[in-house]
Amino acid sequence: MPAIGAMSSCFSLCPGLWLLKPGMQKMSSFGLHTAARCAAKDYYEVLVLGGGAGGIAMSARMKRKVGAANVAVVEPSKTHYYQPLWTLVGGGAKQLAASARPMGSVIPKGVEWIKSQVTALDPDKNCVWLENDIKVSYKYLIIALGISLHYEKIKGLPEGFNHPKIGSNYSAQTVEKTWKALQDFKEGNAIFTFPNTPVKCAGAPQKIMYLSDAYLRKTGKRSKANIMFNTSLGVIFGVKKYADALLEVIKERNLAVNYKRNLIEVRADKQEAVFENLDKPGVTEVHQYEMLHVTPPMGPPAVLINSPVSDASGWVDVDKETLQHKKYPNVFGIGDCTNLPTSKTAAAVAAQSGVLDKTISLVMKNKLPVKKYDGYTSCPLVTGYNKVILAEFDYNAQPLETFPIDQSKERTTMYLMKADMMPLLYWNALLKGYWGGPAPVRTLMHLGLK
C-alpha cells in the first residue's frame, strides 16, 4: 500500500466534459428529492448509508436500476461539500462557498433522504438502526460512511483553533483559518503536519505547504520563513516516480522535511507544537510556530467500530476487486470507510463507483461479480498557484496514468484541471452516477485519439 495511503478528498482524473453521457448536461443541477425525514418507510430495496461522494454517486446509479422510490440515503448533514477544493480555499485561491451545496440538491430526485444518523448495523437481519430506535430494513446495503476526523486526539485541540496562527484544511470550520494564518504570517516557523493514522487525500498536508511557500515568495516574506513538513511517514510520497519529483521541488524551494514526527500536542496560547519522534519512543520535540497547519488523526466512523461488517480495525471489510462484503453478499462498501488498500480520494471513489455498479447489477441477477477494481486512485499534487503534478496509481503503487505525457512534471494545464474542470465533473458527472473513473479516457489516449 502506498505510504500516502489508506489515505477523499483529492479528486482527479481527467477527461473532460465531452465524455459525459448524451443528454446529461440537460439535467437540472438541483433535482429535488422527497423531503428529508426520519424514514418514510421501514424497508427499501437499496439502502445507502452516507451522503458523501460515494453515497450520492451510488444512490444515483441505484435509482436507475430499481427506481427512485426503492432507494433511500441515510445522511444527517444539511450540506454536501466538494472537499478537494479546500486545499485551494486554505491557500486563498478559492472561496469556501464554492465547495458547498445543500444536501437536498445533490440527492437524486425522488430518492428518499432519511435525515438521521446510523447507530447500529445488523447485517444478519438485513437492517440498520437509526436515532430514536428507528429500524430500517433493506435488500441491498451500500455503506459509504466516510472517515472520521479526530482533532481531539491531539492535546490542546480542537479548542486551540480559537487562537490565531493555526488552521486545518480538513474541516469547513477551520479551513479559512489556514488562509488567515498565512496572510498574517510575519516571521518564524511555518509548520505542516501529517498524522500517524490513515488519512483522506494524503497529498493535501503537503499541498498547502507548497502554496504557502508560493504565497510567502509573492509577498516578499519567504526569507523570513522556515517552512517545515513534519510527517509521521518515512517517505514524502508512496509512489517513487512522484516522490522523486516532489523531493526535487522541496530541494529547489528550500523546504525542510522531518520524517517520523507525529504531532501530539498544540499549546496554542504559546504558539508551540509538540511532536513525538516515532523512531525514539518517549522522545519529544517542541517547535515554536508562526503558522501551523494541522492534519488531524483519522479513523473509521464510530458506528463501524466492532460492527459485524467491519474488520478488526473498524473498516468495512470488502473484497478489494469487487467491493462486495466478504461475509454478507448483499452488503457493499465504497470510499473512505472501506479497508481497500489504496489511497482514500474522491478519484478512487469515482473508479470504485463504476466497478460497484457492475458488481451489484450481477448480484441482483444472482450472478458472480466479474468487474475488477485495480486500486486506481489519483492525487493532483498542487505545488503552486498554477502548478500541479498529477499522480495516478494502482494497488501496487505503480503509476496508472491517463495522459500521454510525463505526469511527474509540474504543469499549469493540470492545475487548471484541478481548480476548474474537476469541480464541474464532480457536481455534474460523479454525483449523478455518470462518471466511473478514467479507464475509457486512458484507452482512447493510448490509441492516440483526442
Salt bridges, closest charged atoms under 4 A:
GLU112 OE2 - ARG37 NE 2.85
GLU152 OE2 - HIS150 ND1 2.81
ASP184 OD2 - LYS180 NZ 2.50
ASP213 OD2 - ARG217 NE 3.00
ASP213 OD1 - ARG222 NE 2.59
ASP244 OD2 - LYS240 NZ 2.65
GLU265 OE2 - ARG267 NE 3.27
GLU272 OE1 - ARG267 NH1 3.13
GLU285 OE2 - ARG261 NE 2.86
GLU285 OE1 - HIS287 NE2 3.42
GLU290 OE2 - LYS165 NZ 2.91
ASP317 OD1 - LYS326 NZ 3.27
GLU321 OE1 - LYS372 NZ 3.89
ASP357 OD2 - ARG61 NH1 2.76
ASP357 OD1 - LYS65 NZ 2.61
GLU401 OE2 - LYS241 NZ 3.04
ASP406 OD1 - LYS241 NZ 3.62
GLU410 OE2 - ARG253 NH2 2.69
ASP420 OD1 - LYS94 NZ 3.09
